[in-house]
């Protein structure tokens, strides 16, 4: 706000989460997103639609703040790469991690696994992902086969195991039996390998994984041909993204790990000393196509970075990572319903994660999470620009509270033909009215905004425009980072 000739910025670095209500073209980028990226000095993950934030702020974060800047744009040939399957732990968490990934793949909108095809597709997806992880070694050339592109290829036509599965089917075929072809031969081979490998291994975690593979493949083989075809088609429909050769290449290996964002172990097994700025860049033309992959990445970030907590000598909890992480999610509802996010907002602050969620209006949030959502109540700081929807304006009016005003009534009596009425009665009342009515909220000037902080009176202040601030305008001159973070 303006304090005489001096301009004071309102900034927040505490653990509490923040929500911004800002309609499209209202200045949320120039007033919230870019200034935050030019001030926040801890790690950050930003949902960067159009790539504008990368172009304007990554150079400053890399060159001035000394951070590692990573651009993950699945549609770009020079993007940093990230393979969600490399985040799966080959220990007692193996099946759980795979099931979490399979859920995100077959439920791209967060509506739940409610229909038959989604449930059976989930079972098949879980089995094939486990097979891909256990069948090929995680080291050497075969490591590049442990990816979602391979899962798609196996379900489509057998991919890298097509020929060996056909040969195995021919060897095992009885003379009077119908020849096995296509998915039946592939799933039979997967089942037989799982039974054999599961019996041979001494690793209890691998044995559990192979057992899940055998059960999933046998379940598929038990289905009638028409039902099996429907299950296969359902699973494949969720993996069509990975037929794109650029997306397949960018998800084949990882150039960073999720733990390294907060200072944990990186792909080389060593701790990453620098803070990290990870930009999830989404070209608007590919927004719907890439949504399942972005949802998967964000889901994995929240799950992986909140799995363990350390305690000091006094018993107080503390994050096991040296850096904090800001989740700056523009157009948050466009990602669909993220159940883990709604559930985790109440406790992720204790793990060093802070959320800054930007929505256009209340109806957009309700469309994704329903009217019983708990997102707003877990955001202690709320920023609002002039809304376009009356529902949002009514919420802001209620959040602003009531004000007391003096209301005076005067009554005049006497001879109406007299020059001056002789009797005047004055009645003064103290009455309540909304501090801001919904109508007044919708008529906020374009340069003004409202800030609500739990436990404090609302603040009426002015928006920032980074290009009008000399310091911020100087910072964006550094442009984009020198590299996207892609390793050789």
PyMOL commands that set and color helices and strands:
alter all, ss='L'
color gray80, all
select helices_A, chain A and resi 28-37+52-63+84-87+94-106+116-135+141-145+148-157+159-172+182-200+204-221+225-237+240-243+245-250+259-262+284-304+332-335+339-344+348-351+362-369+376-378+390-400+438-442+466-468+470-478
alter helices_A, ss='H'
color red, helices_A
select strands_A, chain A and resi 2-3+6-7+17-21+43-49+68-72+276-282+310-311+317-318+325-329+353-359+379-384+402-413+423-434+448-453+459-462
alter strands_A, ss='S'
color yellow, strands_A
deselect
rebuild
show_as cartoon
